[in-house]
Amino acid sequence: MEDKVPARKEIKVGQRVWAVEKRNYTTSELTEGVVKKILTSKPFHSRGIKVMFEDGTVARVQQLTPPEKETVHTIQGDLPGEEDLL
C-alpha cells in the first residue's frame, strides 16, 4: 500500500479508484472499481477512506487512478466495418 492515501475530499462518486478489500489487507492486493457511495464520514483515514463500489464491493481507497490521456484521431475515408475488425 502507498504511504499516503487520498483524503475524502479527493474521492468523488462515479470516480474509478484502486482500493483494498478487507480480505486483502494482509496482501495489499488492490481492486479497481467505480465509487457508488463514500462510507467514511471523516475527512481522512490512515488506512484509506471506505467506499462502496457500483458492484457492492466495500474497500478502502489506496490510490486514485489517473485519467486516461485523451488522444485525438483524424479519420480519413470510411470507418472500418465490423468484418474488417475480425
PyMOL Python script that loads the backbone (N, CA, C, O; Angstrom):
from pymol import cmd

cmd.read_pdbstr("""\
ATOM      1  N   MET A   1       0.835  -1.179   0.000  1.00  0.00           N
ATOM      2  CA  MET A   1       0.000   0.000   0.000  1.00  0.00           C
ATOM      3  C   MET A   1       0.880   1.242   0.000  1.00  0.00           C
ATOM      4  O   MET A   1       2.001   1.223   0.507  1.00  0.00           O
ATOM      5  N   GLU A   2       0.357   2.322  -0.576  1.00  0.00           N
ATOM      6  CA  GLU A   2       1.085   3.565  -0.578  1.00  0.00           C
ATOM      7  C   GLU A   2       1.097   4.161   0.816  1.00  0.00           C
ATOM      8  O   GLU A   2       0.225   3.876   1.637  1.00  0.00           O
ATOM      9  N   ASP A   3       2.101   4.996   1.072  1.00  0.00           N
ATOM     10  CA  ASP A   3       2.213   5.652   2.370  1.00  0.00           C
ATOM     11  C   ASP A   3       1.098   6.674   2.574  1.00  0.00           C
ATOM     12  O   ASP A   3       0.549   6.783   3.670  1.00  0.00           O
ATOM     13  N   LYS A   4       0.763   7.417   1.531  1.00  0.00           N
ATOM     14  CA  LYS A   4      -0.253   8.453   1.637  1.00  0.00           C
ATOM     15  C   LYS A   4      -1.486   8.035   0.849  1.00  0.00           C
ATOM     16  O   LYS A   4      -1.430   7.850  -0.367  1.00  0.00           O
ATOM     17  N   VAL A   5      -2.583   7.890   1.548  1.00  0.00           N
ATOM     18  CA  VAL A   5      -3.844   7.541   0.893  1.00  0.00           C
ATOM     19  C   VAL A   5      -4.642   8.819   0.643  1.00  0.00           C
ATOM     20  O   VAL A   5      -4.462   9.802   1.362  1.00  0.00           O
ATOM     21  N   PRO A   6      -5.522   8.824  -0.364  1.00  0.00           N
ATOM     22  CA  PRO A   6      -6.301  10.028  -0.675  1.00  0.00           C
ATOM     23  C   PRO A   6      -7.251  10.415   0.453  1.00  0.00           C
ATOM     24  O   PRO A   6      -7.797   9.555   1.144  1.00  0.00           O
ATOM     25  N   ALA A   7      -7.440  11.716   0.629  1.00  0.00           N
ATOM     26  CA  ALA A   7      -8.407  12.247   1.594  1.00  0.00           C
ATOM     27  C   ALA A   7      -9.810  12.132   1.012  1.00  0.00           C
ATOM     28  O   ALA A   7      -9.972  11.964  -0.197  1.00  0.00           O
ATOM     29  N   ARG A   8     -10.819  12.221   1.863  1.00  0.00           N
ATOM     30  CA  ARG A   8     -12.214  12.087   1.440  1.00  0.00           C
ATOM     31  C   ARG A   8     -12.562  13.099   0.354  1.00  0.00           C
ATOM     32  O   ARG A   8     -13.279  12.770  -0.591  1.00  0.00           O
ATOM     33  N   LYS A   9     -12.060  14.333   0.481  1.00  0.00           N
ATOM     34  CA  LYS A   9     -12.401  15.392  -0.476  1.00  0.00           C
ATOM     35  C   LYS A   9     -11.854  15.112  -1.882  1.00  0.00           C
ATOM     36  O   LYS A   9     -12.312  15.716  -2.852  1.00  0.00           O
ATOM     37  N   GLU A  10     -10.879  14.202  -1.999  1.00  0.00           N
ATOM     38  CA  GLU A  10     -10.304  13.855  -3.297  1.00  0.00           C
ATOM     39  C   GLU A  10     -11.109  12.775  -4.021  1.00  0.00           C
ATOM     40  O   GLU A  10     -10.905  12.542  -5.212  1.00  0.00           O
ATOM     41  N   ILE A  11     -12.016  12.122  -3.307  1.00  0.00           N
ATOM     42  CA  ILE A  11     -12.767  10.988  -3.859  1.00  0.00           C
ATOM     43  C   ILE A  11     -14.174  11.435  -4.202  1.00  0.00           C
ATOM     44  O   ILE A  11     -14.857  12.046  -3.380  1.00  0.00           O
ATOM     45  N   LYS A  12     -14.607  11.132  -5.415  1.00  0.00           N
ATOM     46  CA  LYS A  12     -15.931  11.541  -5.889  1.00  0.00           C
ATOM     47  C   LYS A  12     -16.741  10.314  -6.313  1.00  0.00           C
ATOM     48  O   LYS A  12     -16.189   9.338  -6.820  1.00  0.00           O
ATOM     49  N   VAL A  13     -18.038  10.376  -6.102  1.00  0.00           N
ATOM     50  CA  VAL A  13     -18.938   9.330  -6.570  1.00  0.00           C
ATOM     51  C   VAL A  13     -18.830   9.281  -8.096  1.00  0.00           C
ATOM     52  O   VAL A  13     -18.840  10.317  -8.761  1.00  0.00           O
ATOM     53  N   GLY A  14     -18.728   8.071  -8.639  1.00  0.00           N
ATOM     54  CA  GLY A  14     -18.592   7.888 -10.074  1.00  0.00           C
ATOM     55  C   GLY A  14     -17.149   7.813 -10.538  1.00  0.00           C
ATOM     56  O   GLY A  14     -16.881   7.536 -11.707  1.00  0.00           O
ATOM     57  N   GLN A  15     -16.220   8.059  -9.624  1.00  0.00           N
ATOM     58  CA  GLN A  15     -14.790   8.035  -9.960  1.00  0.00           C
ATOM     59  C   GLN A  15     -14.242   6.618  -9.881  1.00  0.00           C
ATOM     60  O   GLN A  15     -14.644   5.838  -9.017  1.00  0.00           O
ATOM     61  N   ARG A  16     -13.313   6.282 -10.794  1.00  0.00           N
ATOM     62  CA  ARG A  16     -12.635   4.984 -10.774  1.00  0.00           C
ATOM     63  C   ARG A  16     -11.427   5.114  -9.856  1.00  0.00           C
ATOM     64  O   ARG A  16     -10.625   6.036 -10.005  1.00  0.00           O
ATOM     65  N   VAL A  17     -11.298   4.178  -8.894  1.00  0.00           N
ATOM     66  CA  VAL A  17     -10.205   4.209  -7.915  1.00  0.00           C
ATOM     67  C   VAL A  17      -9.639   2.803  -7.709  1.00  0.00           C
ATOM     68  O   VAL A  17     -10.229   1.811  -8.137  1.00  0.00           O
ATOM     69  N   TRP A  18      -8.494   2.741  -7.051  1.00  0.00           N
ATOM     70  CA  TRP A  18      -7.897   1.472  -6.629  1.00  0.00           C
ATOM     71  C   TRP A  18      -8.033   1.404  -5.114  1.00  0.00           C
ATOM     72  O   TRP A  18      -7.669   2.345  -4.409  1.00  0.00           O
ATOM     73  N   ALA A  19      -8.560   0.287  -4.614  1.00  0.00           N
ATOM     74  CA  ALA A  19      -8.817   0.147  -3.182  1.00  0.00           C
ATOM     75  C   ALA A  19      -8.485  -1.269  -2.724  1.00  0.00           C
ATOM     76  O   ALA A  19      -8.365  -2.188  -3.533  1.00  0.00           O
ATOM     77  N   VAL A  20      -8.338  -1.425  -1.405  1.00  0.00           N
ATOM     78  CA  VAL A  20      -8.050  -2.744  -0.851  1.00  0.00           C
ATOM     79  C   VAL A  20      -9.274  -3.224  -0.063  1.00  0.00           C
ATOM     80  O   VAL A  20      -9.802  -2.520   0.798  1.00  0.00           O
ATOM     81  N   GLU A  21      -9.702  -4.442  -0.389  1.00  0.00           N
ATOM     82  CA  GLU A  21     -10.817  -5.049   0.339  1.00  0.00           C
ATOM     83  C   GLU A  21     -10.287  -5.592   1.667  1.00  0.00           C
ATOM     84  O   GLU A  21      -9.101  -5.901   1.779  1.00  0.00           O
ATOM     85  N   LYS A  22     -11.146  -5.707   2.658  1.00  0.00           N
ATOM     86  CA  LYS A  22     -10.739  -6.182   3.978  1.00  0.00           C
ATOM     87  C   LYS A  22     -10.048  -7.546   3.902  1.00  0.00           C
ATOM     88  O   LYS A  22      -9.071  -7.791   4.608  1.00  0.00           O
ATOM     89  N   ARG A  23     -10.556  -8.423   3.050  1.00  0.00           N
ATOM     90  CA  ARG A  23      -9.968  -9.767   2.935  1.00  0.00           C
ATOM     91  C   ARG A  23      -8.551  -9.720   2.370  1.00  0.00           C
ATOM     92  O   ARG A  23      -7.803 -10.691   2.488  1.00  0.00           O
ATOM     93  N   ASN A  24      -8.175  -8.591   1.753  1.00  0.00           N
ATOM     94  CA  ASN A  24      -6.853  -8.449   1.151  1.00  0.00           C
ATOM     95  C   ASN A  24      -5.922  -7.523   1.940  1.00  0.00           C
ATOM     96  O   ASN A  24      -4.871  -7.133   1.431  1.00  0.00           O
ATOM     97  N   TYR A  25      -6.293  -7.164   3.174  1.00  0.00           N
ATOM     98  CA  TYR A  25      -5.446  -6.277   3.973  1.00  0.00           C
ATOM     99  C   TYR A  25      -4.031  -6.843   4.127  1.00  0.00           C
ATOM    100  O   TYR A  25      -3.057  -6.092   4.072  1.00  0.00           O
ATOM    101  N   THR A  26      -3.913  -8.146   4.318  1.00  0.00           N
ATOM    102  CA  THR A  26      -2.585  -8.732   4.544  1.00  0.00           C
ATOM    103  C   THR A  26      -1.738  -8.781   3.283  1.00  0.00           C
ATOM    104  O   THR A  26      -0.511  -8.717   3.360  1.00  0.00           O
ATOM    105  N   THR A  27      -2.379  -8.895   2.118  1.00  0.00           N
ATOM    106  CA  THR A  27      -1.634  -8.978   0.863  1.00  0.00           C
ATOM    107  C   THR A  27      -1.531  -7.629   0.166  1.00  0.00           C
ATOM    108  O   THR A  27      -0.701  -7.458  -0.726  1.00  0.00           O
ATOM    109  N   SER A  28      -2.348  -6.684   0.553  1.00  0.00           N
ATOM    110  CA  SER A  28      -2.415  -5.352  -0.067  1.00  0.00           C
ATOM    111  C   SER A  28      -2.828  -5.409  -1.535  1.00  0.00           C
ATOM    112  O   SER A  28      -2.554  -4.474  -2.287  1.00  0.00           O
ATOM    113  N   GLU A  29      -3.489  -6.502  -1.956  1.00  0.00           N
ATOM    114  CA  GLU A  29      -3.952  -6.627  -3.331  1.00  0.00           C
ATOM    115  C   GLU A  29      -5.050  -5.598  -3.587  1.00  0.00           C
ATOM    116  O   GLU A  29      -6.025  -5.516  -2.840  1.00  0.00           O
ATOM    117  N   LEU A  30      -4.880  -4.815  -4.652  1.00  0.00           N
ATOM    118  CA  LEU A  30      -5.822  -3.747  -4.945  1.00  0.00           C
ATOM    119  C   LEU A  30      -6.910  -4.206  -5.908  1.00  0.00           C
ATOM    120  O   LEU A  30      -6.686  -5.040  -6.785  1.00  0.00           O
ATOM    121  N   THR A  31      -8.089  -3.636  -5.714  1.00  0.00           N
ATOM    122  CA  THR A  31      -9.235  -3.887  -6.572  1.00  0.00           C
ATOM    123  C   THR A  31      -9.617  -2.560  -7.211  1.00  0.00           C
ATOM    124  O   THR A  31      -9.690  -1.535  -6.532  1.00  0.00           O
ATOM    125  N   GLU A  32      -9.858  -2.581  -8.513  1.00  0.00           N
ATOM    126  CA  GLU A  32     -10.272  -1.377  -9.215  1.00  0.00           C
ATOM    127  C   GLU A  32     -11.787  -1.342  -9.250  1.00  0.00           C
ATOM    128  O   GLU A  32     -12.431  -2.362  -9.498  1.00  0.00           O
ATOM    129  N   GLY A  33     -12.355  -0.175  -9.004  1.00  0.00           N
ATOM    130  CA  GLY A  33     -13.798  -0.063  -9.049  1.00  0.00           C
ATOM    131  C   GLY A  33     -14.253   1.371  -9.172  1.00  0.00           C
ATOM    132  O   GLY A  33     -13.465   2.309  -9.053  1.00  0.00           O
ATOM    133  N   VAL A  34     -15.545   1.521  -9.414  1.00  0.00           N
ATOM    134  CA  VAL A  34     -16.158   2.842  -9.529  1.00  0.00           C
ATOM    135  C   VAL A  34     -16.940   3.115  -8.252  1.00  0.00           C
ATOM    136  O   VAL A  34     -17.768   2.303  -7.839  1.00  0.00           O
ATOM    137  N   VAL A  35     -16.678   4.255  -7.631  1.00  0.00           N
ATOM    138  CA  VAL A  35     -17.287   4.614  -6.350  1.00  0.00           C
ATOM    139  C   VAL A  35     -18.780   4.887  -6.524  1.00  0.00           C
ATOM    140  O   VAL A  35     -19.191   5.744  -7.306  1.00  0.00           O
ATOM    141  N   LYS A  36     -19.580   4.127  -5.766  1.00  0.00           N
ATOM    142  CA  LYS A  36     -21.030   4.339  -5.746  1.00  0.00           C
ATOM    143  C   LYS A  36     -21.394   5.204  -4.536  1.00  0.00           C
ATOM    144  O   LYS A  36     -22.272   6.064  -4.608  1.00  0.00           O
ATOM    145  N   LYS A  37     -20.686   4.951  -3.409  1.00  0.00           N
ATOM    146  CA  LYS A  37     -21.021   5.629  -2.160  1.00  0.00           C
ATOM    147  C   LYS A  37     -19.756   5.744  -1.311  1.00  0.00           C
ATOM    148  O   LYS A  37     -18.960   4.807  -1.256  1.00  0.00           O
ATOM    149  N   ILE A  38     -19.567   6.884  -0.654  1.00  0.00           N
ATOM    150  CA  ILE A  38     -18.449   7.067   0.273  1.00  0.00           C
ATOM    151  C   ILE A  38     -18.984   6.764   1.666  1.00  0.00           C
ATOM    152  O   ILE A  38     -19.931   7.400   2.128  1.00  0.00           O
ATOM    153  N   LEU A  39     -18.371   5.787   2.333  1.00  0.00           N
ATOM    154  CA  LEU A  39     -18.878   5.317   3.623  1.00  0.00           C
ATOM    155  C   LEU A  39     -18.215   5.989   4.822  1.00  0.00           C
ATOM    156  O   LEU A  39     -18.842   6.099   5.875  1.00  0.00           O
ATOM    157  N   THR A  40     -16.981   6.437   4.698  1.00  0.00           N
ATOM    158  CA  THR A  40     -16.274   7.098   5.799  1.00  0.00           C
ATOM    159  C   THR A  40     -16.706   8.555   5.861  1.00  0.00           C
ATOM    160  O   THR A  40     -16.680   9.260   4.852  1.00  0.00           O
ATOM    161  N   SER A  41     -17.106   9.009   7.054  1.00  0.00           N
ATOM    162  CA  SER A  41     -17.560  10.399   7.192  1.00  0.00           C
ATOM    163  C   SER A  41     -16.413  11.352   7.539  1.00  0.00           C
ATOM    164  O   SER A  41     -16.513  12.553   7.287  1.00  0.00           O
ATOM    165  N   LYS A  42     -15.333  10.833   8.110  1.00  0.00           N
ATOM    166  CA  LYS A  42     -14.207  11.689   8.486  1.00  0.00           C
ATOM    167  C   LYS A  42     -13.476  12.172   7.235  1.00  0.00           C
ATOM    168  O   LYS A  42     -13.526  11.507   6.200  1.00  0.00           O
ATOM    169  N   PRO A  43     -12.796  13.321   7.315  1.00  0.00           N
ATOM    170  CA  PRO A  43     -12.091  13.843   6.150  1.00  0.00           C
ATOM    171  C   PRO A  43     -10.871  13.011   5.746  1.00  0.00           C
ATOM    172  O   PRO A  43     -10.433  13.080   4.597  1.00  0.00           O
ATOM    173  N   PHE A  44     -10.321  12.227   6.673  1.00  0.00           N
ATOM    174  CA  PHE A  44      -9.141  11.414   6.383  1.00  0.00           C
ATOM    175  C   PHE A  44      -9.153  10.166   7.254  1.00  0.00           C
ATOM    176  O   PHE A  44      -9.622  10.198   8.392  1.00  0.00           O
ATOM    177  N   HIS A  45      -8.635   9.070   6.715  1.00  0.00           N
ATOM    178  CA  HIS A  45      -8.455   7.838   7.487  1.00  0.00           C
ATOM    179  C   HIS A  45      -7.106   7.264   7.104  1.00  0.00           C
ATOM    180  O   HIS A  45      -6.794   7.161   5.918  1.00  0.00           O
ATOM    181  N   SER A  46      -6.305   6.891   8.081  1.00  0.00           N
ATOM    182  CA  SER A  46      -4.933   6.444   7.831  1.00  0.00           C
ATOM    183  C   SER A  46      -4.848   5.202   6.955  1.00  0.00           C
ATOM    184  O   SER A  46      -3.848   5.012   6.262  1.00  0.00           O
ATOM    185  N   ARG A  47      -5.875   4.346   6.967  1.00  0.00           N
ATOM    186  CA  ARG A  47      -5.860   3.136   6.132  1.00  0.00           C
ATOM    187  C   ARG A  47      -6.639   3.310   4.836  1.00  0.00           C
ATOM    188  O   ARG A  47      -6.727   2.378   4.038  1.00  0.00           O
ATOM    189  N   GLY A  48      -7.205   4.496   4.618  1.00  0.00           N
ATOM    190  CA  GLY A  48      -7.953   4.773   3.402  1.00  0.00           C
ATOM    191  C   GLY A  48      -9.427   4.993   3.676  1.00  0.00           C
ATOM    192  O   GLY A  48     -10.002   4.383   4.578  1.00  0.00           O
ATOM    193  N   ILE A  49     -10.025   5.855   2.901  1.00  0.00           N
ATOM    194  CA  ILE A  49     -11.456   6.142   3.008  1.00  0.00           C
ATOM    195  C   ILE A  49     -12.233   4.920   2.505  1.00  0.00           C
ATOM    196  O   ILE A  49     -11.953   4.387   1.432  1.00  0.00           O
ATOM    197  N   LYS A  50     -13.207   4.494   3.298  1.00  0.00           N
ATOM    198  CA  LYS A  50     -14.001   3.316   2.927  1.00  0.00           C
ATOM    199  C   LYS A  50     -15.099   3.737   1.960  1.00  0.00           C
ATOM    200  O   LYS A  50     -15.824   4.704   2.196  1.00  0.00           O
ATOM    201  N   VAL A  51     -15.204   2.983   0.860  1.00  0.00           N
ATOM    202  CA  VAL A  51     -16.218   3.250  -0.163  1.00  0.00           C
ATOM    203  C   VAL A  51     -16.925   1.962  -0.553  1.00  0.00           C
ATOM    204  O   VAL A  51     -16.455   0.859  -0.275  1.00  0.00           O
ATOM    205  N   MET A  52     -18.070   2.135  -1.205  1.00  0.00           N
ATOM    206  CA  MET A  52     -18.764   1.006  -1.821  1.00  0.00           C
ATOM    207  C   MET A  52     -18.695   1.222  -3.324  1.00  0.00           C
ATOM    208  O   MET A  52     -19.012   2.301  -3.824  1.00  0.00           O
ATOM    209  N   PHE A  53     -18.274   0.175  -4.042  1.00  0.00           N
ATOM    210  CA  PHE A  53     -18.220   0.235  -5.491  1.00  0.00           C
ATOM    211  C   PHE A  53     -19.614  -0.012  -6.059  1.00  0.00           C
ATOM    212  O   PHE A  53     -20.518  -0.448  -5.347  1.00  0.00           O
ATOM    213  N   GLU A  54     -19.774   0.273  -7.348  1.00  0.00           N
ATOM    214  CA  GLU A  54     -21.057   0.059  -8.014  1.00  0.00           C
ATOM    215  C   GLU A  54     -21.519  -1.392  -7.940  1.00  0.00           C
ATOM    216  O   GLU A  54     -22.720  -1.661  -7.971  1.00  0.00           O
ATOM    217  N   ASP A  55     -20.564  -2.340  -7.842  1.00  0.00           N
ATOM    218  CA  ASP A  55     -20.940  -3.760  -7.763  1.00  0.00           C
ATOM    219  C   ASP A  55     -21.198  -4.225  -6.334  1.00  0.00           C
ATOM    220  O   ASP A  55     -21.447  -5.409  -6.106  1.00  0.00           O
ATOM    221  N   GLY A  56     -21.141  -3.297  -5.356  1.00  0.00           N
ATOM    222  CA  GLY A  56     -21.422  -3.629  -3.960  1.00  0.00           C
ATOM    223  C   GLY A  56     -20.197  -3.948  -3.128  1.00  0.00           C
ATOM    224  O   GLY A  56     -20.315  -4.096  -1.912  1.00  0.00           O
ATOM    225  N   THR A  57     -19.029  -4.058  -3.732  1.00  0.00           N
ATOM    226  CA  THR A  57     -17.791  -4.328  -3.005  1.00  0.00           C
ATOM    227  C   THR A  57     -17.471  -3.142  -2.098  1.00  0.00           C
ATOM    228  O   THR A  57     -17.593  -1.987  -2.506  1.00  0.00           O
ATOM    229  N   VAL A  58     -17.060  -3.440  -0.859  1.00  0.00           N
ATOM    230  CA  VAL A  58     -16.642  -2.411   0.084  1.00  0.00           C
ATOM    231  C   VAL A  58     -15.131  -2.514   0.257  1.00  0.00           C
ATOM    232  O   VAL A  58     -14.597  -3.598   0.490  1.00  0.00           O
ATOM    233  N   ALA A  59     -14.450  -1.380   0.141  1.00  0.00           N
ATOM    234  CA  ALA A  59     -12.993  -1.381   0.221  1.00  0.00           C
ATOM    235  C   ALA A  59     -12.501  -0.005   0.645  1.00  0.00           C
ATOM    236  O   ALA A  59     -13.259   0.965   0.649  1.00  0.00           O
ATOM    237  N   ARG A  60     -11.210   0.070   1.006  1.00  0.00           N
ATOM    238  CA  ARG A  60     -10.588   1.339   1.401  1.00  0.00           C
ATOM    239  C   ARG A  60      -9.706   1.846   0.265  1.00  0.00           C
ATOM    240  O   ARG A  60      -8.830   1.131  -0.219  1.00  0.00           O
ATOM    241  N   VAL A  61      -9.946   3.085  -0.154  1.00  0.00           N
ATOM    242  CA  VAL A  61      -9.242   3.673  -1.294  1.00  0.00           C
ATOM    243  C   VAL A  61      -7.767   3.873  -0.955  1.00  0.00           C
ATOM    244  O   VAL A  61      -7.416   4.478   0.057  1.00  0.00           O
ATOM    245  N   GLN A  62      -6.913   3.343  -1.838  1.00  0.00           N
ATOM    246  CA  GLN A  62      -5.475   3.463  -1.684  1.00  0.00           C
ATOM    247  C   GLN A  62      -4.866   4.460  -2.666  1.00  0.00           C
ATOM    248  O   GLN A  62      -3.898   5.147  -2.344  1.00  0.00           O
ATOM    249  N   GLN A  63      -5.435   4.531  -3.853  1.00  0.00           N
ATOM    250  CA  GLN A  63      -4.942   5.495  -4.835  1.00  0.00           C
ATOM    251  C   GLN A  63      -6.018   5.821  -5.844  1.00  0.00           C
ATOM    252  O   GLN A  63      -6.929   5.033  -6.097  1.00  0.00           O
ATOM    253  N   LEU A  64      -5.886   7.012  -6.416  1.00  0.00           N
ATOM    254  CA  LEU A  64      -6.796   7.441  -7.467  1.00  0.00           C
ATOM    255  C   LEU A  64      -6.169   7.043  -8.786  1.00  0.00           C
ATOM    256  O   LEU A  64      -4.974   7.245  -9.002  1.00  0.00           O
ATOM    257  N   THR A  65      -6.962   6.489  -9.649  1.00  0.00           N
ATOM    258  CA  THR A  65      -6.463   6.108 -10.960  1.00  0.00           C
ATOM    259  C   THR A  65      -6.370   7.372 -11.803  1.00  0.00           C
ATOM    260  O   THR A  65      -7.359   8.091 -11.945  1.00  0.00           O
ATOM    261  N   PRO A  66      -5.199   7.654 -12.363  1.00  0.00           N
ATOM    262  CA  PRO A  66      -5.101   8.862 -13.184  1.00  0.00           C
ATOM    263  C   PRO A  66      -5.988   8.746 -14.412  1.00  0.00           C
ATOM    264  O   PRO A  66      -6.155   7.656 -14.958  1.00  0.00           O
ATOM    265  N   PRO A  67      -6.554   9.859 -14.846  1.00  0.00           N
ATOM    266  CA  PRO A  67      -7.405   9.795 -16.042  1.00  0.00           C
ATOM    267  C   PRO A  67      -6.575   9.403 -17.250  1.00  0.00           C
ATOM    268  O   PRO A  67      -5.407   9.769 -17.376  1.00  0.00           O
ATOM    269  N   GLU A  68      -7.215   8.647 -18.138  1.00  0.00           N
ATOM    270  CA  GLU A  68      -6.523   8.244 -19.365  1.00  0.00           C
ATOM    271  C   GLU A  68      -6.311   9.476 -20.232  1.00  0.00           C
ATOM    272  O   GLU A  68      -7.170  10.354 -20.314  1.00  0.00           O
ATOM    273  N   LYS A  69      -5.158   9.523 -20.873  1.00  0.00           N
ATOM    274  CA  LYS A  69      -4.872  10.646 -21.763  1.00  0.00           C
ATOM    275  C   LYS A  69      -5.770  10.546 -22.984  1.00  0.00           C
ATOM    276  O   LYS A  69      -5.885   9.494 -23.614  1.00  0.00           O
ATOM    277  N   GLU A  70      -6.391  11.645 -23.293  1.00  0.00           N
ATOM    278  CA  GLU A  70      -7.244  11.671 -24.480  1.00  0.00           C
ATOM    279  C   GLU A  70      -6.364  11.877 -25.704  1.00  0.00           C
ATOM    280  O   GLU A  70      -5.494  12.748 -25.725  1.00  0.00           O
ATOM    281  N   THR A  71      -6.600  11.087 -26.692  1.00  0.00           N
ATOM    282  CA  THR A  71      -5.861  11.256 -27.944  1.00  0.00           C
ATOM    283  C   THR A  71      -6.843  11.638 -29.028  1.00  0.00           C
ATOM    284  O   THR A  71      -7.979  11.165 -29.056  1.00  0.00           O
ATOM    285  N   VAL A  72      -6.400  12.482 -29.897  1.00  0.00           N
ATOM    286  CA  VAL A  72      -7.236  12.927 -30.999  1.00  0.00           C
ATOM    287  C   VAL A  72      -6.835  12.149 -32.232  1.00  0.00           C
ATOM    288  O   VAL A  72      -5.661  12.121 -32.599  1.00  0.00           O
ATOM    289  N   HIS A  73      -7.801  11.519 -32.872  1.00  0.00           N
ATOM    290  CA  HIS A  73      -7.562  10.757 -34.095  1.00  0.00           C
ATOM    291  C   HIS A  73      -8.238  11.475 -35.250  1.00  0.00           C
ATOM    292  O   HIS A  73      -9.405  11.856 -35.161  1.00  0.00           O
ATOM    293  N   THR A  74      -7.506  11.654 -36.319  1.00  0.00           N
ATOM    294  CA  THR A  74      -8.090  12.207 -37.541  1.00  0.00           C
ATOM    295  C   THR A  74      -8.492  11.033 -38.412  1.00  0.00           C
ATOM    296  O   THR A  74      -7.659  10.201 -38.771  1.00  0.00           O
ATOM    297  N   ILE A  75      -9.762  10.968 -38.748  1.00  0.00           N
ATOM    298  CA  ILE A  75     -10.257   9.855 -39.552  1.00  0.00           C
ATOM    299  C   ILE A  75     -10.467  10.342 -40.967  1.00  0.00           C
ATOM    300  O   ILE A  75     -11.185  11.312 -41.210  1.00  0.00           O
ATOM    301  N   GLN A  76      -9.827   9.653 -41.899  1.00  0.00           N
ATOM    302  CA  GLN A  76      -9.986   9.989 -43.307  1.00  0.00           C
ATOM    303  C   GLN A  76     -10.595   8.783 -44.003  1.00  0.00           C
ATOM    304  O   GLN A  76     -10.168   7.652 -43.773  1.00  0.00           O
ATOM    305  N   GLY A  77     -11.573   9.011 -44.839  1.00  0.00           N
ATOM    306  CA  GLY A  77     -12.201   7.907 -45.551  1.00  0.00           C
ATOM    307  C   GLY A  77     -13.267   7.253 -44.694  1.00  0.00           C
ATOM    308  O   GLY A  77     -13.732   7.812 -43.701  1.00  0.00           O
ATOM    309  N   ASP A  78     -13.640   6.044 -45.111  1.00  0.00           N
ATOM    310  CA  ASP A  78     -14.684   5.291 -44.426  1.00  0.00           C
ATOM    311  C   ASP A  78     -14.146   4.645 -43.159  1.00  0.00           C
ATOM    312  O   ASP A  78     -12.976   4.269 -43.079  1.00  0.00           O
ATOM    313  N   LEU A  79     -15.011   4.527 -42.188  1.00  0.00           N
ATOM    314  CA  LEU A  79     -14.663   3.807 -40.970  1.00  0.00           C
ATOM    315  C   LEU A  79     -14.624   2.314 -41.274  1.00  0.00           C
ATOM    316  O   LEU A  79     -15.379   1.846 -42.126  1.00  0.00           O
ATOM    317  N   PRO A  80     -13.756   1.551 -40.593  1.00  0.00           N
ATOM    318  CA  PRO A  80     -13.731   0.108 -40.853  1.00  0.00           C
ATOM    319  C   PRO A  80     -15.046  -0.528 -40.440  1.00  0.00           C
ATOM    320  O   PRO A  80     -15.648  -0.146 -39.437  1.00  0.00           O
ATOM    321  N   GLY A  81     -15.487  -1.509 -41.231  1.00  0.00           N
ATOM    322  CA  GLY A  81     -16.691  -2.246 -40.892  1.00  0.00           C
ATOM    323  C   GLY A  81     -16.379  -3.326 -39.872  1.00  0.00           C
ATOM    324  O   GLY A  81     -15.212  -3.604 -39.599  1.00  0.00           O
ATOM    325  N   GLU A  82     -17.401  -3.929 -39.314  1.00  0.00           N
ATOM    326  CA  GLU A  82     -17.213  -4.980 -38.302  1.00  0.00           C
ATOM    327  C   GLU A  82     -16.365  -6.121 -38.846  1.00  0.00           C
ATOM    328  O   GLU A  82     -15.537  -6.676 -38.124  1.00  0.00           O
ATOM    329  N   GLU A  83     -16.564  -6.479 -40.119  1.00  0.00           N
ATOM    330  CA  GLU A  83     -15.803  -7.575 -40.700  1.00  0.00           C
ATOM    331  C   GLU A  83     -14.324  -7.228 -40.848  1.00  0.00           C
ATOM    332  O   GLU A  83     -13.481  -8.125 -40.862  1.00  0.00           O
ATOM    333  N   ASP A  84     -13.996  -5.938 -40.958  1.00  0.00           N
ATOM    334  CA  ASP A  84     -12.601  -5.513 -41.057  1.00  0.00           C
ATOM    335  C   ASP A  84     -11.861  -5.667 -39.731  1.00  0.00           C
ATOM    336  O   ASP A  84     -10.635  -5.773 -39.707  1.00  0.00           O
ATOM    337  N   LEU A  85     -12.606  -5.679 -38.637  1.00  0.00           N
ATOM    338  CA  LEU A  85     -12.007  -5.739 -37.315  1.00  0.00           C
ATOM    339  C   LEU A  85     -11.783  -7.154 -36.824  1.00  0.00           C
ATOM    340  O   LEU A  85     -11.150  -7.344 -35.785  1.00  0.00           O
ATOM    341  N   LEU A  86     -12.280  -8.153 -37.536  1.00  0.00           N
ATOM    342  CA  LEU A  86     -12.148  -9.547 -37.101  1.00  0.00           C
ATOM    343  C   LEU A  86     -10.812 -10.122 -37.486  1.00  0.00           C
ATOM    344  O   LEU A  86     -10.534 -11.286 -37.196  1.00  0.00           O
TER     345      LEU A  86
END
""", "prot")
cmd.dss("prot")
cmd.show_as("cartoon", "prot")
cmd.util.cbc("prot")
cmd.orient("prot")
